[in-house]
Each structure stands twice: as structure tokens, then as C-alpha cells.
Amino acid sequence: MLADDPDYSFDILEARHAIEASTAWHAAMRATDADKEIIRLCFEATQSEDPDIASQADVRFHLAIAEASHNVVLLQTMRGFFDLLHSSVKQSRQRMYQVPPVFARLTEQHQAVMEAIVAGDAEAARQAMMGHLGFVHATIKRF
């Protein structure tokens, strides 16, 4: 099975990098006030003390950004990716969120993505998402 392949999690991250940089860019250009509020609520829920709630909120945060892109193909791709995304995020959180400085960086990165989208700064949103997923990739390699 592919999930047993040690490189599989990196393949998922590569795919996420390609898709989510675009969803963040489009979300910054097209998000409604309601979309922005959902993204904010998902971000806040990622801070939950319950690791299951936090990992689900993390996935929901990324999906909310895809929804805010108002691009049906990107959204369908992300939704089709949901199970893989949830598994990837849960594994990443288990590895990285045990280290407080790493947790703080990830929280800052999520906040930067959210703030760029709320501000309507598409390039900053794209860069923030690329930086976030690049950091996740590099950090997982270390753990």
C-alpha cells in the first residue's frame, strides 16, 4: 500500500504545495466576509488542547481556504484529497506539535496565511502558504 511507503508523506506534501499555493492566492482575491470568518474560526480551533479536534481543525482550515478560492476544480481536488490530507496533517501534528518552538512557528504560519487572505493580498497569501508547507516538509524530514 502507498501509505506504507516512507516517501508517500512527502508526495502528499508536494501535491499540497502545488494545490494550496493556488487556493491561498485565489482565496485572497475572492473570499467573502463569511469565508474569512470561517477561516478565522478554523484557525482558532487549531489551538484546541484536544489533539483530535486540533488536527481536524487544521484540515478544516486548509479546506476553508480552498472553499474561499471559489474555484470549483481546486475545491473538488482538495475535497478528493481530504482523507489523505487528514492523515498527513494528523501525522505531521503528532511529530511536530510536540516541540513547542515548532508548534509556535506553525501557528504563526497559519496566522500569516489567514491575515494575507483577510487583507486580500494574494501574493502574500501564496508565499505564506508555500513557506508553511515548505517548513512542514523540512521539519518532517528532521523528525
N, C-alpha and C positions, 0 to 999 in steps of 0.2 A: 504494500500500500504506500502511496505517496507520502502520507503523513509520517511514516517511519523514516523517510529519507532525511538525513540531517540538513541537507541543503534546501529542503522544502520550505522551511520558515523564511529563508532568505528569498526564495522565489516569490512567496506571498508578498514580502516587503517590497520587492522590485515592482510587482504589479500594482501594489498600493501606491507606490511613489508615482508611477505614471498616471494613474487614475485620479488620485486625490489632489495632486497639484492642480489639475484642471478643475476639479469640483470646487476647490477653495477659490480659485480665480473667478469662476462663474458665480459662485455664491456671493462674493464681494460685489459683483456687478448687478446681481439680480435679487438678492434677498429682500424680502418684505420685512416690515417691523415684526410681524408674527413669527417669521422664520428666525429672525435674530433673537427673539425671546426664547424660542425653543432651543436654539444653540446655547444660549446663556444658561438655561435651566439644566441642560445636559452637562455642561461644563461644571456647574455647581455640584451635580450629583456624582461626578467623578471623584469628589473629595470625601465620599462616604467612608466610614470606618469599616463597613462590611465589604470585604473584597469582591464578593459576587455582585453586589449592587454596583460597586465602583467599576468593575470590568464591563458590566452590561451598559453602564452609563457612558463609558469610554467608547464602546462600539456605537452607541446611540448618538454620541457627539459627532462622530465621523459620518454616520448616516444622515444626520440632520443637516450637515454641511452639503452632502450630495443632494438632499431634498431642496435645499435653498438655492442650488445651482439652477433649478428649473430647466434642467436638461434631462429629458426622459431617458435617453440612451445611457448617460452616465449614471443616473439613478438606478435604472434596471441592472446595470453592471454591478453597482455597489450592493444592491439587494440580492443579486445572484451570488455575490461574494460573501453574503452575511455570515454563513456558518464558518467559512474559512477565516473571515475577519474576526469573529468572536473567539475562535480557537487561538488565533495569532495574538490577539490583544490579551487574552487571559494568560497565555504562556509568557508573554512579554512582561505583564504586570507582576506575575509570580516571581520572575527573575529580577526585575529592575526596581520594583516598588519596595523591595526590602531594604534598599540602600537609600537613606534619607536624602543625600545630595542629588541622587539620580531622580528620585521622586519629585524633588523641588524643581529640577530642570524641566521635567516632563510637564509639570503643572504650568510652569512659565511658558513653555512652548504652546500648550493648548490655549492658554490665555492670549498669547500673541496672535495665534490664528484667529481666534474669536474676535479680538479687538480690530484686526485688519478687516475682517468681514463686516463688522458693525460700522466701521469707518468708510466702507466702500472702496478700500484701497486694494484693488485686485492683485497688483504685483506684490505688495507686501504679504497678502494672504497666500499667494502661491509660494513665495520664498519661505514664509514661516512654516507652511506645511512640508515643503521639501526639507527644510532644516530639521523639523521634528522627526520625520521618517528616516532621514539620514542619521540622526542621533540614535534613534531606536535601533537601526541596523548596526551601527558601530558598537553600541552598548551591548547588544545581544551577543555579538562576536566575543566580547570580553568575558561574558558570564558563562 
